[in-house]
Amino acid sequence: MAFTSSLASITLRWIWLGQQMQTKRYFKLTGAVFLTATPENVGEAYWNHVKTVWRALPVSSMTNVFQSVLVEEIGGGQAFGEYAIPSGEKGGARAAGTLGDVLPSFVNVGVRFTVASRVTRPGQMRIPFMYDGDTDAQGVAAPFTTLVTALANIYDTDMALGAPVATGVLRMQVVKFSGTVPPVVVSQQDVVGHVVNGNVTSQVSRKVGRGS
């Protein structure tokens, strides 16, 4: 089912330390190719665009991390689909080196995606995959900060997709929804930049037993 709306959510799903986790972002769709592309096509093109920076975060010994990409049209015909990440691309690519022990799943680096006005609040994303060597007291060690910054740089600029959605462009949005059921989009803004938190942060929902 192709897209008739210009807004979609894209959710990257992974397993980390035995827990199912995910990060969900909203994107503006630009390009005639989305009139014929399926959600599975978009999920594949999206993964091809971001997989290098995501796979750079878990260490290479983690061979079963990234699982799938969920794509859901917001409005329009509400197209929905899931792209299963190939087995050869699920694992991490970072050298373990002398990083030491893995840290709990709720230990993260926080990224704030900035917007141009108060029409919406800034967007937030928390990045896990941390080890002892990725911290410096309460701070995030420089090498891991560099990896997270590379990821953020991909997300706060236009994503010019390749096959199978070549010529399509994704631009990350921060979206405000109504409090109605079902919710509707009240306003949305382009992401225009980012700030990486230099201190280690946490996400309570990623504590064992607290949800995904």
C-alpha positions in Angstrom: 0.0 0.0 0.0 1.5 3.3 -1.1 1.5 6.6 0.8 -1.2 9.3 0.4 0.0 11.4 3.3 3.3 13.3 3.6 4.0 12.2 7.2 5.1 8.9 8.6 6.6 7.4 11.8 9.6 5.1 11.5 10.5 2.9 14.4 13.8 1.1 14.6 13.5 -2.0 16.8 16.4 -3.9 18.5 17.2 -6.3 21.3 19.7 -5.2 23.9 20.7 -7.3 26.9 17.7 -9.5 26.3 15.2 -6.6 26.2 13.1 -5.5 23.3 13.7 -1.8 22.7 12.9 0.8 20.0 13.2 4.4 19.0 10.4 6.1 17.1 10.8 9.2 15.0 8.5 11.1 12.7 9.5 12.2 9.1 8.1 14.4 6.4 8.0 12.5 3.0 9.1 14.4 -0.1 9.2 13.0 -3.6 6.8 11.4 -6.1 8.4 8.0 -5.4 6.3 7.8 -2.2 3.2 7.6 -4.3 4.2 4.1 -5.3 6.6 3.0 -2.5 5.4 0.6 0.1 6.1 0.9 3.8 8.5 -2.1 3.5 10.3 -0.2 0.7 10.7 2.8 2.9 11.9 0.7 5.9 14.6 -0.9 3.7 15.8 2.4 2.2 15.8 4.0 5.7 17.8 1.2 7.2 20.3 1.4 4.3 20.7 5.1 5.0 21.3 4.8 8.8 22.7 1.4 9.3 26.3 2.3 9.4 26.0 4.9 12.2 23.7 2.6 14.2 25.8 -0.5 13.8 28.9 1.5 14.9 27.4 1.7 18.5 27.1 -2.0 19.7 30.4 -4.0 19.8 31.1 -6.6 17.1 30.4 -9.5 19.5 26.8 -8.4 19.7 25.5 -10.4 16.6 21.7 -10.2 17.1 20.8 -6.6 18.0 18.8 -4.8 15.3 15.7 -6.5 14.3 13.3 -4.6 12.1 12.0 -1.2 10.9 8.3 -0.4 11.3 6.9 2.3 9.0 3.4 3.8 9.6 1.7 6.5 7.6 0.2 9.2 9.7 -3.1 10.2 8.2 -3.9 9.3 4.6 -4.6 5.6 4.1 -2.6 4.7 7.2 -0.3 2.4 5.3 1.8 0.2 7.6 4.6 -2.3 7.1 7.7 -3.9 8.6 11.0 -4.4 7.1 13.0 -7.3 8.6 16.7 -6.4 8.9 18.9 -9.0 7.1 20.8 -11.3 9.5 24.2 -10.2 8.2 23.3 -6.6 9.2 21.8 -7.1 12.6 25.1 -7.1 14.6 27.3 -4.4 16.0 30.5 -3.3 14.2 32.5 -1.6 17.0 35.7 -3.1 18.2 35.4 -4.2 21.8 39.0 -3.3 22.6 39.4 -2.4 26.3 35.8 -1.1 26.9 35.3 -3.4 29.8 31.8 -4.6 31.0 28.6 -3.7 29.4 26.4 -1.2 31.3 22.7 -1.7 32.2 20.2 -1.2 29.4 18.8 2.0 31.0 22.2 3.8 30.8 22.1 6.1 27.8 23.4 9.2 26.0 20.7 11.8 25.5 20.3 13.7 22.2 18.0 16.7 22.0 16.8 17.5 18.4 16.2 21.2 18.2 13.4 23.1 16.4 13.0 26.6 15.3 10.0 27.8 17.4 7.9 26.9 20.4 5.1 25.5 18.2 6.4 22.1 19.3 8.8 21.0 22.0 12.3 19.7 21.0 12.5 16.0 20.2 14.5 13.6 22.4 16.3 10.4 21.7 18.3 8.2 24.1 21.1 6.0 22.8 22.2 2.8 24.7 24.9 0.3 23.9 27.3 1.7 26.5 30.3 0.0 28.2 32.5 1.0 31.2 35.0 2.5 28.8 32.3 4.8 27.3 32.0 6.8 30.5 34.3 9.2 32.3 33.0 9.7 35.8 29.5 11.1 35.2 30.4 12.1 31.7 30.3 10.4 28.3 33.8 9.5 27.0 34.9 11.3 23.9 35.0 8.3 21.5 31.4 7.3 22.3 30.3 11.0 22.1 31.8 11.0 18.6 29.8 8.0 17.5 26.5 9.4 18.9 27.2 12.8 17.2 27.7 11.0 13.9 24.3 9.4 14.4 22.6 12.7 15.3 24.1 14.4 12.2 22.3 11.8 10.0 19.0 12.6 11.7 19.0 16.4 11.7 19.6 16.7 7.9 17.6 15.6 4.9 17.9 11.9 4.3 18.2 11.5 0.5 17.2 7.8 0.2 18.6 5.2 -2.2 17.0 2.0 -3.5 14.3 0.9 -3.3 13.0 4.5 -2.7 15.6 6.4 -4.8 14.9 10.2 -5.0 12.7 10.1 -1.9 13.7 12.4 0.9 12.9 12.1 4.6 13.1 15.1 6.9 12.8 14.5 10.7 9.9 16.2 12.3 8.8 17.0 15.9 5.1 16.5 16.0 2.4 17.7 18.4 -0.7 15.6 18.6 -4.2 16.5 19.9 -5.5 14.8 23.0 -8.4 13.3 21.1 -9.1 9.7 20.2 -7.8 9.0 17.7 -5.1 11.7 17.9 -4.6 14.1 15.0 -1.6 16.2 14.1 -1.9 19.7 15.5 1.4 21.0 14.4 4.8 19.8 13.2 8.3 21.3 12.7 11.5 20.4 10.9 14.4 19.4 13.1 17.1 22.0 12.5 19.9 20.8 14.8 20.9 18.7 17.8 22.6 18.9 21.2 24.3 15.8 22.6 24.2 15.6 26.4 27.8 15.3 27.7 26.6 13.6 30.9 25.4 10.0 31.2 21.6 9.9 31.4 19.0 7.2 31.8 15.6 6.0 30.5 13.5 4.5 33.2 11.3 2.6 30.8 14.4 0.6 29.8 14.9 -0.8 33.3 14.2 -4.5 33.5 10.5 -5.0 34.0 9.5 -1.4 33.1 8.5 -2.0 29.5 10.3 -1.5 26.1 
